[in-house]
Amino acid sequence: MATEKGDEKAQLAHIDQTAGEYDRERQGSRSQSVSLNRNVTARIQNPLAGIPRDTLYYNVEQFAQEANLQDMVPLLKKGALVAQDPPAFEQVDDLDEIERDALRNEVLHKWRQPKALYFTVILCSIGAAVQGWDQTGSNGANLSWPVDFDVPDIVPKTGEVPGIDYDRNTWIVGVVNAGPYLGSAFIGCWLSDPLNYYIGRRGTIFISAIFCFLPVIGSGVAQDWPQLFVTRLLLGLGMGAKASTVPIYAAENCPAAIRGGLVMSWQMWTAFGIFLGFCANLAVYDIVPIGWRLQLGSAIIPAIPLLIGVYFCPESPRWYIKKGRYAEAFRSLCRLRNTPLQAARDLYYIHAQIQEEADIIGKSNYVTRFLELFTIPRVRRATGASFTVMLAQQMCGINIIAFYSSTVFVEAGATNREALLASFGFGLVNFVFAWPAVWTIDTWGRRALLLFTFPQMAWTLLGAGLCFLIPEESRAHLGMIAFFIFLFAAFYSPGEGPVPFTYSAEVFPLSHREVGMAWAVATCLFWAAVLSITFPRLLRAFTPLGAFCFYAGLNVTALVLIFFFVPETKQRTLEELDYVFAVPTRTHAKYQLTQALPWWFKRYVLQQKNAVLAPLYHFEGATAADQAVAVREGQAAYEAKGAEAA
């Protein structure tokens, strides 16, 4: 035993004496590493790849000492070895069979996750349902509150009533409906960065839930349209901070293999909240004279479990790491992963990538972080891509239906009850067709879903607009309009529905994740506010036919933007995405135009099955996604060996 201790001391002394050599070795490795600002070769590199084992062990020991985790050094070393070369975990001698099985199950049974992770995702889903319900409460109420507040915006079938300025009233209705989105875009979203900085992800969600609870009650008891506007504006504070935080919180807690499927629950349960909002609208619409007040106030129902449940969830381990609270980060990861080994692996891997980010970003305050969204190349590309997908969500036209479907159906000749029933059908389709994306978003990918669904949304909106040409006396008039709107929702829900918030939550480096997500959500909700304000007037000026054709054209424009400016992110860890967004935009766009587009034409138009597309990204060293290939190959070999033995 004494000899072993002496050998260990000698080894540590050797490491101390040669620390300068190790520093030079690490520096040499970094000088050859991929630039996180200008990755012109489109290489994606594991930040631990290529580091000699002795050096890796030394780095782990230094990290453990700085993080006050000395009692975890053996576990951290095993975790670092697994993180360095994920496909080769079977060759790591120190792993026991339970740990190997857990790593295999990340591929073979990737949905086998701890209860704490699923509880966190459920809580995030409730937050999304609050968002959706808040959006649709005004949809049904729009048929009643303007009349009660003497600002009617819909011309009766008998003709205009003298003395009523319908043009002015459409602007008032639009501004009131835009209140939550104005509050979100200009205040709520931007509060998320300082709130996250000081009180964490859970604290921010709690504060936002308060603002999704109290103003909703206020909207139900408002006595005139300015009061209603103020309560909706305050609601926007909660909606903006929540929408900027919940997807990040979910993304930071989920493993890479299922991150898209779980994070997209934000949109899926937003769709569910929209559906529940339409149900509430239909249930109380004929309770005169307070029906519309109940429609607006019913959104408090999902806010209550959100307020209570958030403190039963683990805090984001990446937030703890960002604050230097490594022991708490490890405890949080232990709740979110199946074994301590996986928690130690993720802890050290996240730390290593944050060190890489720090080399190019350094320390900054709120103002400089915002400015760096547009000045640091790697961050600027993420900013542009998130802006594109968020803007596209408004360009596609989904919210002209979510906000004003009842108004549109009344314009199509429906009664109030028929309009609410048709809106209920839209909400149901929107929710049901969001489910496939749980699987497709991590298999087809974010980009592929967008490129497939946008052309479909364009022709379905065009079809809905053209159906307004059918004589109103015909039963086909309302039926065909509703059919094409439902078809539009069916294509939207698995594509542009879940992708924007999932995508924006994962593309920014940890240092800029809060302010980046705030930018993305503010973009989305600002244009939602513009749509909400302008659509009533647009509908009156363009007629429904012109309005629907206008948005069909915007779908085509959004398709072009996505094709050139939105890189794929599926099944990459949040840290590996640094290398994806280090690829210059020009390199990405040129590849899509000169290689991807010609290949697609040859393969699917000319039906040339032998057409080959050279990949854009080249992976150096083993990355997390490569583990799937290694595990499946190992499983196949094991099963074949068992069959031979039998």
KOLNUGU-847347 format. One record per residue: z, x, y of N, C-alpha, C in turn. Coordinates in pm, whole numbers, plus 50000, padded with zeros to 5 digits. Each point is the difference from the previous one (the first is absolute). Layout:
N
ZXYZXYZXY ...
END
This chain:
646
500005008349880500004991750120500005008750125 500815010749996500055009050116498665006650022 499335003449888498685006350010499004990550066 500084987149956499074990250059500244998550149 501294999750041500304998750143499525012150076 500165011849936499525012250066498514999950017 499284995449896498544999250010499594990450111 500734988750008499664990250103500215005750139 501115007350020500265006050130498945010250035 499605007649896498955010150025498714993450043 499674988849933498764993050036500074994650143 501174994450035500154994650136499965011250103 500605011449964499945011450092498585004750019 499234999949890498595004050010499244990550092 500324987149987499344990150086500365002350145 501305002750027500415002550138499325012350058 499885010549916499405012350049498524998250029 499364991149926498554998450015499654987150073 500974994650077499734987450071498825001650094 499885011750062498885002350089498684999249926 499995005249876498784999249920499674985549969 501054992149968499764985949973499484992950123 500565003350116499524993850124498535003450022 499665012849975498605003950018499114993049899 500544998249878499214993349896499754985450040 501084993650051499824986150045499064999350118 500115009350090499125000250116498575002249958 499815008949902498645002249950499424987649938 500864992749926499544987649941499604990050107 500804999250109499694990550107498725003850073 499765012950015498805004150073498744996049927 500144998349866498844996049923499994984949973 501014993250050500114985849971499074991950088 499904987349963499114990950072500594996850136 499165000350104500464996450135500244985050006 501154996150053500304985750016499404994350127 499315008350077499324995150119498504999549982 499465009649925498555000649985499655004149858 499994990349911499715002449859498524997749976 499165009450047498554997949998499455000049859 500745006249904499515000449862500474988049919 500774991150062500504987949935500795003149873 500795010950005500865003449888501364993150016 500574995749889501334994050000500895008949915 501125004550057500825010149937501454995649991 500595002149883501434998349981500715011150077 500954996850089500645010550081500785010149917 500304996549873500725009349913499085007849908 498704996850001499065006449908499885014850028 499965007849892499745014350014501215008550033 501154994050018501215007850030500555005549869 500225013149988500575005749876501354993749969 500334999349871501234993149960501245006250064 500105013450002501175006450061500134996250147 498864999850068500014996250141500404985450018 499484991549912500344985750006501504998149978 500555006949902501434999049974500825004850121 499555011050060500695005150117499964989750114 498844994050021499874989750104500924988249973 500084996049872500884988949964501455003450029 500415012249967501385004250025500315000250150 499055004850078500195000050144500104985750054 499134991249951500044986050040501334993649963 500485002549876501254994149955501175004750086 499965012850041501075005250084499974993550138 498794998650059499894993950132500364985249997 499694993449888500244985549990501364996849939 500805010549971501324998249938499894992749866 499025004249921499774994149867500105010749892 500915009850016500075011249906500294995449858 500734989049983500314995349866498794994149929 498914998250071498794994049942498895010149977 500285012950014498945010049992499214999149869 500634999349882499214999149876499084987849997 500514988550044499184987950002498865001350101 500285005650117498965001750101498925009549953 500385010449924499005009349948499064992949902 500584991949913499144992449908499094990550077 500574993350099499194990850081498895007250073 500285012050053498985007750071498885004249907 500345003949875498965003849902499094988249968 500604988249984499194988149972499134996450120 500565001150121499234996850120498895010050023 500215012549960498995010550022498754997649918 500154994949878498864997849911500254987449918 499814988050058500364987549931499394998449861 498715003649976499454998049866500655008849893 500655010950041500515009849903501484998049971 500544988150028501444998349980500415001449854 499064997449907500325001549858500335014449965 499495009550079500245014149971501255005650069 500714991750075501255004550064501104999649895 500515011749960500915001149886501334993150023 500464999550124501364995350026500144984749998 498904992749990500074985450003500484994649866 500864989850004500374993449875499044988449975 500154993649884499024989949960500084987650089 501194996750049500134988450090499215002350127 500085012350054499275003350122498505000149976 499575005249885498564999949968499484985749988 500784991549933499594986049985499884993250136 500945002950090499954993950133498745004350074 499605012849986498795004950067498764994149936 500014998349868498864993649933499864985450045 501144993450014499984985850036499494997650141 499995010450086499424998550132498524996549991 499395003549887498584996949979499844988649899 500705001249885499804990449892500644986550031 501115000150072500714987650037500425001150146 499015000650086500285003250140500794989250072 500024987849946500754989250065501444999449951 500395009149911501375000549950500845007850100 500534993050097500715006250111501424994450011 500905006950071501384995350013500094986750075 501094992849973500214987150065500125001550151 500605011150044500195002050145498665000850072 498995005949934498675000950062499404986150013 500104992049895499424986650006500774991150097 501315001750008500774992250098499555003550141 499765012950025499525004450131498654993750032 499114999849900498684994050022500114985050024 500914993449928500214985650021500504997450142 500935008550045500524998550136498885001750102 499145010049977498855002150088499074987949997 499894993949882499154988249987500544988350081 501334998750002500614989550083499695002550147 500075012850040499655003350138498574996250034 499115001849902498614996250021499854984850008 500764992749916499934985450003500464994650135 501015006550060500434996150135498845001250096 499275011249988498855002450088498964989049987 499674996549875498974989949978500434986250046 501254996449972500504986850039500024998850152 500425010650068500014999850147498604997550056 498985005549932498634998650049499494985849990 500374993149890499384987049975500804988350054 501265002750044500754988950058499274994050118 499355008750078499294995050119498694993249964 499475002849881498714994449961500044984750000 500984994449929500124985549998500574994550130 500925007650061500624995450125498994998950113 498905007549991498974999550105499404986150017 500124991749898499454986650010500904990750080 501265004150026500974990950061500655005250127 500465012850000500785004250116499205000050130 498695003250001499294999150129500034986050061 499974989949914500064986250051501394997150057 501045004249929501374997650046500305007250131 499385011650020500255007950121498914998050106 499204989649985498994996150099498945010850024 499625007149893498895009550011499034997949883 499514987649980499104997649885498725008250013 499595006049886498825008850003498854994749917 500254989649919498944994449915499504987150063 498714999450023499404988050061499974988849897 500554988350033499964988749905498554996249968 499824993549885498664995849960499444989550096 500884993550073499554989950097499515006350131 500175013450013499565006850121501155005650081 499685008250098501015006450083500774989650083 501315002650014500854991450082499965005350143 499694991550098499935004750140501335006150045 499905010750077501195006450055500595011049915 499475001949878500515010649911499025011650000 500505012050029499185012050002500055006549861 499084996049914500025004949862499735015049992 499185005250090499725014449999501285008050027 500744995850103501275006950031500974998749884 500084988349941500964997749892499705008449876 498715002449972499675008649885500535014150021 499965004850124500555013250029501515000049982 500684989550043501464999249986500404999949852 499324991849921500294999349857499755013749935 498925006550040499705013349944501075010250034 500484999850125501025009750042501324997549928 500404987449986501244996949929499915004549855 498884997249936499835004349861499955015249988 499555006550106499915014749997501335006650030 501024992250040501295005750038500575010049901 500104996649869500555009649906499205012949991 498694998950015499155011949984500025008650126 500164993650116500185007750123501345007449997 501064992949959501315006449989500005011449901 499294998249889499915010549898499215012050051 498824997350054499095010850036500525008650113 500694994050096500425007550118501465004749997 500834993749916501425003949996500485002349856 499904989849916500595000449867499585011849916 498715002549994499505011149917500535013450049 500065001750131500405012950057501505002149995 500774989349978501435001749978500305005849862 499054999049908500275004149863500305014949988 499335008350081500255014549989501425003750039 500494996450120501405003450030501004993049909 499734987549961500924993249909500085007249866 498855003749946499995007349873500695013550013 499825006450113500585013250020501534999449998 500564990050064501464999550015500704992349889 499414989349949500734991749904499284998649866 498895006949980499355000149870499114987949976 499365000049882499084989149965500774986949982 501115000449926500744987649974500584994150128 500545008450086500564994950125498944993650087 498815006050003498904994450079499594986449946 499934998849868499644987249938501054989450033 501285003950000501074990550032499884995050144 499795009250095499854996050140498794990950018 498895003649935498794991750013500224986249940 500794999349892500274986949939500794990950095 500885005950079500744992050101499024993750099 499005007950042499014994850095498994990649934 499994999749868499174990149930500804987549966 501275000050035500894988749969500314991950126 500575006550100500464992750119498854994250083 498945007650032498924994050081499294988349932 500005000049865499384988749929500774987250028 501345001050002500814988350036499694995850143 499885009950089499674997050139498684992950015 499005003949921498694993450012500074985449958 500914997049908500134986249955500684990850099 500715005850099500704991650099499455002050141 498875006850016499405002450132499654986750067 500144999650133499784987650076498704999950078 499335011450012498695000350065499255012349947 498715001050038499225010749940500415014050047 500505002150124500495013550034501195004349913 500934990749972501125003349911499495003549860 499054992349952499435002649869499345013849997 499315003450107499345013150008501035011449994 501124998550073501035010550002500605001949860 500324988949932500575001349865499015006549904 498724996850015498985006249914499855014850033 500165003450128499935013950042501155008149937 501224994250000501145006749938499835001249850 499404989949939499705000849858499115012149970 499115003150093499105011449981500745013349992 501165001150066500765012449991500395002849855 500494989649932500375001649860498815001949910 498944992550025498815001249916499395014050009 499955005550120499385013150018500805011149936 501335000150023500835010449939500014998849849 500014987749949500024997949855498695004149936 498894995850061498685003349943499725014950005 500625007250095499815014450011500905007849905 501034993649947501005007049919499934996549852 499864987249967500094995749860498935006949913 498725000650039499045007049914500325014849983 500505006750104500425014049989501155001149901 500984991350015501175000149912499594998549854 499084990749974499534998049863499205012149952 499135005350085499165011449960500845012349969 501055002350077500825011949981500894998949877 500234988149952500864998249883499244999549868 498704997450006499234997649877499335012649948 499905001649867499235011149943498514998550032 499285011250002498594999950040499154991149911 500284999749868499134992949906499964985050025 501084994550055500034985550022500294996750146 499905010050088500334997750140499124989150061 498695000749975499124990050059500324986049952 500244998649868500294986949945501284994050055 501025008450025501274995050051499994998350151 499405009750070499994999050146499114988550046 498924997249921499144989050042500704986549988 501205000049936500764987649996500304994950141 499955008950100500164995550138499004989150033 498725002749971498984990150033500054988149905 500275002849872500024989149904501094989950036 501165005050037501094990950034499904995050143 499275007150085499634994050129499144987749974 499065001449905499164988649962500854988749941 501035003849924500904989849945500774993150112 500455007950099500664994150116499094990750077 498725003950014499024991250064499884986949923 499945001249867499904988149915501234991150016 501215006050000501224992150018500034993650138 499505007350100499934994250134499124987750004 498855000649930499124988349993500684988549924 500785003649895500744989649927501004993150092 500725008150079500974994250093499314991550105 498855004750049499244992250098499654986249945 499564999949875499574987449938501194990949972 501155006149966501174992149961500624992650118 499915005750120500764994250113499104995050113 498675000249981499114997150114500174985850054 500384990549914500074986150046501434995750036 500925009850014501364996750046499964999850153 499704988750055499814998650145501374997750065 500305006350113499145008750080500305014949982 500765003549896500455014049988499265007649890 498904994549950499295006749891499595014250033 499405001750120499545013550035501165009650022 501164994850043501185008650017500495005049864 499964991449900500385004249865498985009949943 498734998150034498975009349953500245014150052 500385000950127500285013250058501345005649951 501024991449989501335004749966500215003049853 499134995049913500205002049856499885014649959 499465008650086499835014249965501325007449989 501134993650037501305006849982500365001149852 499394991849916500414999449858499895013749931 498845007250007499955013049934500715011150077 500314997850129500675010450077501445002149955 500634989649945501415001149960500195009849884 499264998749887500175010049893499605014150042 499085001250095499645013350050501185006450072 500684992250082501185005050072501085004949904 500224992449894501105003049908499625011149901 498774999349948499625008649889499725014450035 499715003150127499515013350033501055010849973 501284996850014501025010349980500395002049854 499374992749910500175002749857498905009349948 499095003950086498905008949962500355014550032 499445009649925500185014150036499185003650123 500535009050081499255004950115498855008749952 498975001350082498855008349965500435014549982 499735006149882500375014149981499265009250096 498794996650037499265008550093500634999750139 500604988750037500714999550128501245009049995 500724999549889501165008849984499595014750009 498895003449933499535013950002499615004050142 499354991150069499615002750138501225002750087 501134993749969501235002050077500855011449945 499515006949893500745011049941501154995749912 500034987649956501094994749917499524999749854 499925011949940499375001549869500814993849888 501325001050005500824994249893499814984949994 499974993650118499774985650003498584996549957 499045008650033498624997949956499925000449848 500725009449939499995001049854500624987749937 501114995350055500644987949946499074988050012 499304999150112499054989150018498865000949899 499475012249980498935001949902500474996849859 501275003049968500524996849867500004984949976 500174992150104499944985549986498554995149987 499065007850053498604995850005499145006149890 500545009449922499285006449890500794998349871 499345001949889500634997449871500945011049953 499805012450043500845011049956500335009150119 501125007449990500315009950104498925010750014 499315003449890498925009950009498914995350096 499584987549986498964994850089500484999650144 501274996850018500575000150135500005014150058 500405010149919500025013850046498585005150028 499064996249914498605003950022499484994850133 500204987050025499504994150124500725005550121 501315002649986500765005650111499435013550043 499765008849904499525013350037498544999750045 499204991749937498594999150038499854994850143 500774989650034499954994550137500455010750100 501085007149966500495010750088498925010650021 499325004149891498985010450012498864995750091 499564987449988498904995550083500424998350146 501244995850021500484998850137500025013650067 500335010649923499965013550056498585003850040 499014995949918498605002650034499624992650128 500434987350012499694992250119500625006450124 501235005149982500715005850115499265012150056 499255007149915499265011750047498944996450103 499434987849989498944996350095500484990250106 501134993349975500454989550092501235004150079 500975006349930501225004150066500854988150040 500945002150093500884989450045499424993150123 500324987250015499454992650114500894988250031 499834994350120500714987850036499044988249991 500504988250038499214987849984498685000850076 500055004450125498795000450082498995009949943 500485011949964499065009949946499454995649865 500834993249918499484994949872498884990050024 500164991550101498934990450030498735007350046 500165009650089498835007550047499345007649887 500815004949905499455007649888499204991449903 500144986750010499144991349920498535002450033 499745005250121498625001750045499635014650022 500975009349983499725014150029500035009049877 500884997349903500035008049877498904994749907 499055008449960498844994949923500374992149876 500935005149918500354992849877500564986150033 500854999250102500624987350038498964991050068 499125006050079498994992050071499074992849902 499685006649889499114993549902500694988149934 501305001449973500764988849946500084988750103 500185003650125500044990050108498704992250006 498885007249994498704993350005499744991149881 500385004749881499774992049879500874987450000 501285001450038500874988350004499564990250108 499545005250113499464991450106498824991949948 499145006649923498804993349949500364988549907 500905002349903500314989449904500794988750066 500855003450098500754989550068499114991750092 499115006650072499064992750085499094991249915 499605005249883499124992449912500674987249951 501345000349986500684987949954499854988750101 499955003350127499794989650101498514996850016 499145010149985498574997650012499474991049890 500665000349882499474992249888500134985050023 500924995650087500114985950032501064992349925 500815007149918501004992849921500974992350088 500365005650115501034993550080499484988450082 498694998550014499534987650062500294988349907 500115003049870500364989649904501524998849992 500705011449987501454999749986500674993650122 499475002750120500604994650122499504986050033 498734997549974499374987950056499264991749896 500345001549871499264992449899500144984950023 501184995450037500174985650023499114995450115 499925008250105499134996750114498544999949958 499605009949918498615000949954499644987849917 500894996049910499704988549914499984986950080 500834999050103499944988350087498664999850073 499535011750045498685000950064498894995949902 500285002249869499014996349899500054985249964 500904992750065500044985649977501164995249915 500945008849964501124996149916501094993450084 500804991449935501204994850064501065011149997 501124997850071501075010049999500495002749859 500194989549921500485001849863498985007449916 498724996450012498965006949925499905014750041 500175002750130499945013850047501145008349942 501194994249993501155007149944499835002149849 499414990249932499735001649856498985011149976 498955000350082499005010649986500615013650030 500885000850100500695012550031500915004249886 500654990349937500815002849881499135006349890 498804994649980499095005649900499615014350034 499765002650129499695013750043501165009449969 501224995750031501175008449973500185002749852 499754990149916500135001749856498975010149947 498754998650042498965009449958500335014150047 500455001250123500345013150058501085006949916 500994992549953501085005849921499555003349857 499364990549934499625001949860499065011949983 499045001450090499015010749985500505013550051 501235000350052500595013050034500535007249876 500294992649893500605006149882499145010749933 498684998249986499225010649934500135013750063 500275000550131500095012850068501195008349953 501014993849937501125007649946499485010649903 498964996749924499435009449904498805007550058 499144993150073498765006350044500205010250111 501064998750080500165008950115500265014449955 500595001949881500245013549949498985004249896 499074991349963498955003849906498655000850071 499594989250065498785000550079500185008750124 501174999050060500265007650122499924991450124 500635004950108500044992450126498614998750061 499305011250008498695000450064498994991249924 500005001049867499044992349921500214985050017 501264995650006500274985850019499454995250134 500165008150104499504996250132498474999150001 499365010249942498535000350003499404988549918 500734995449899499494988949920500204986650069 501184998150063500344986650048499434996750138 499755009950085499524996750134498634993150001 499035004549919498724992549999500194985649953 500924997849906500234986449951500634991250108 500915005950078500604992250108498994996650107 499035008850022498984997350102499174987749964 499484999549875499124988749968500784987049981 501285000849959500774987649987500334994050136 500325008450099500234994850135498724994250058 498895006949976498714994850047499724986549936 500304998749870499804987349932500874989050059 501295003350030500894990050058499494995450135 499505009350081499464996350131498784991149989 499095003349908498774992149985500294985949949 501114998449928500344986749948500394990350111 500295005150119500264991050113498734992750043 498835004949953498744993350030499804987549915 500764998949891499914988049916500554988250081 499324988750000500484988450078501454996649967 500794997350103501424997649982500264987649916 499044990649998500174987949922499945002849850 499375011149963499865003449858501325005249944 500324996049876501215004949936499915014949972 498785005249993499815014349973500405008550120 500044994150119500295007650122501345007349989 501084992349987501335006149991500195007549869 499484994649892500175006349869499395013849993 498785001750051499325012949994500635010150095 500464995350116500695009150092501265005549932 500784990849940501215004349930499675009249884 498934997149927499615008449886499725014350043 499215001950103499665013550044501225007250060 500884992650067501225006250052500905004549886 500114991849896500795003949883499385012149931 498675000249992499315011349938500225012750082 499974998650130500295011250088501405005549973 500994991149987501375004349972500105006949865 499234995349902500045006149866499485014350003 499065003150086499505013850011500915008550090 500604993750099500895007550090501265004749929 500594991549920501355002549948500135012649914 499055003249912500175012449922499455012450070 499434998750118499395011550067500635003250133 499434994550107500515003050134501394994250022 500424990949913501364994850011501065010649974 500065005949879501075009449969499785014250050 498775004150023499735014250024500565005250133 499824993250115500385006450128501445004650008 500964991649961501405004050012500375010349894 499444998749878500235010249898499445013450046 498804999850049499305012250041500725006750117 500344992250101500625005850120501395005449971 500704994249902501355004749967499995013549930 498855004049943499985012149920499245011750062 499204997850104499095010550046500635010150095 501114996550063500595009150100500995009649934 500125012450051501045009049951501374994550036 501025004449928501344994750020500465001450145 499645011050064500425002550138499494989550098 498864993849968499384990450091499844986249936 500734997649892499774987749925500414987750078 501165000550068500454988150073499104996950119 499735010250082499184997550118498554997049960 499545006249890498654997049952499864985849952 501004995449924499974986149952500154990450117 500825003850099500124991550120498654998650068 499285011150011498654999650060499094990749921 500035001349867499114992049916500324985150012 501284996649989500394985950006499774994450141 500275008150103499744995550137498514997250019 499165008449940498544997650006499674986549939 500544997849879499714987549929500484987950080 501245000450046500574988250065499514998150143 499605011050066499394998350132498704992349989 499175003949902498734993049985500214986049943 501114998149926500344986449958500344991550122 500695006150098500314992950124498734996650076 499085009650008498714997450067499284988649932 499995000249867499334989349925500684986650027 501345000149998500744987550020499754994150138 499915008650100499774995350137498584994950018 499045007349942498594997150029499384989449910 500534998349877499284991449906499914985450046 501084994050054499824986250046498874998750103 499925009750091498944999650102498655003249937 500005009749905498775003549930499474988149922 500894992849937499604988349922499394989450090 500554998550119499494989950094498675004350060 499835013150026498785004950064498865002149900 500315005749883498965003549902499714988649903 500914990349992500034989949894500395006949869 500504992549901500405006349873498885008249936 498764995250007498885007549940499895013950062 499995000850131499865012950066501205009049975 501224994249998501205008149979500005006349861 499644992149898500005005449864498905010449982 498854997950059498915009949990500385012950073 500724998850111500465011850074500905008649912 500954993749931500905007749914499315005149874 498984993249953499215005349889499345013250040 499495000750124499425012450049501035011150013 501234996550041501055010150010500375005749863 499874992149894500255005149866499035011249964 498764998450039499005010349972500335012850079 500404998350126500395011650081501195007349938 501004992449953501175006049937499625007649873 499054994749925499555006749877499455013950031 499225001150106499425013050038501105009750041 500974995450077501105008650044500805005249881 500304991249905500765004049882499225010049917 498724997949986499165008949919500075014450050 500025001950131499955013550056501385006150025 501024991950030501235005650056501264997749918 499904994349880501194997049921499955007449866 500755011049985500045007349871500824992349896 499755003249872500754993949890501365006849986 501024992149963501365005449986500654996649867 499304993549909500654994849879500575011449914 501184997249942500675008449902500215014450046 500155001850129500435013150053501414998450055 500835010149980501334999350059499875000250152 501054995350067499974999950147499825014250053 500495009949925499885013850045498585005349978 499344996349890498645004749974499004994550101 500334988650061499094994150098499855008850124 500915009350020499835009550111498675007349987 499615003349878498775007649979498774991050012 500144987349960498894990650015499664998350148 501024998750084499754997750142499845013050078 500035011049930499625012650065498495002049997 499284991949921498535000749996499454994450130 499175007450073499464995050128499244986949983 500114991450098499324987049996498505001849985 499455010150066498565002449990499605003449857 500835008049931499715003549861500024987649912 501004991550020500114987749922498824990650027 499674997950127498914990950035498655005149948 499795013250012498745005849952499864998349849 501105001849928499974998349854499654985549964 500604990450070499724986049970498554996450027 499445005550109498634996650039498965007149914 500235012749970498975008049933500145000649849 501194996849947500185000749856500444986749938 501074994050054500524987749940499024988450012 499414998150119499084988850021498725001449916 499345011849999498835001449913500334997949851 501175005149958500404997949860500174985249970 500654992650090500214985849977498664992749991 499065003650086498694993549998499285002749867 500065012649956499335003449874500674993049882 501344999850002500734994849884499944984949991 500154992850110500174985549994498784992150047 499135006250078498784993150042498845003949909 499815013049983498935004849912500405000349854 501304997549973500524999749862499765013149924 500155011050069499885013249936501385003949946 500224997649873501315002349942500385014749990 499015008750013500285014449993500335006050137 500064991850104500325005150133501435005550001 500185011650062501295006750002500445002250145 501274996850027500575002150133500965011849996 499695010450075500905011550009501264995950075 501185003649950501244995950067500185006950135 500644992950092500305005850131501195009449991 501064995749930501235007949995500035008849875 500495012150017500135009649890501475003649987 500564997549884501435001749981500315013949946 500835007250073500395013549961501454999849954 500245005049880501334998749944500184985949951 501114997349936500254986849945500694991350103 499514987850014500634990450090500554988549917 500724991250062500734989649927499074991349915 498824996850050499104991049928499505006349870 499945013449993499525006649879500944998049883 501244996250027500954997749893499514989049907 499314990150053499524988949918499055004849892 499095008950038499035005249903500725007749890 500935008650039500715008349902500824991449904 500694990050053500844991549914499154992149903 498904994350048499164991949911499365008749893 499575012150037499455009049899501055003849897 501225002850047501095003349909500354988549909 500014987750055500304988349920498944997749894 498725002050037498924998349903500115010249887 500325012550036500155010449899501174996949907 501094995050057501194996649921499684988749902 499294989750048499654988849913499045004349890 499045009150035499065004949899500735008049893 500965008150042500785007949905500804991049908 500574989250057500764990549919499124992949899 498744996850041499084993349909499625009149883 499815013050030499675009549893501155001449901 501225000450054501185001349913500154987849910 499644988150055500104987749920498954999949889 
END
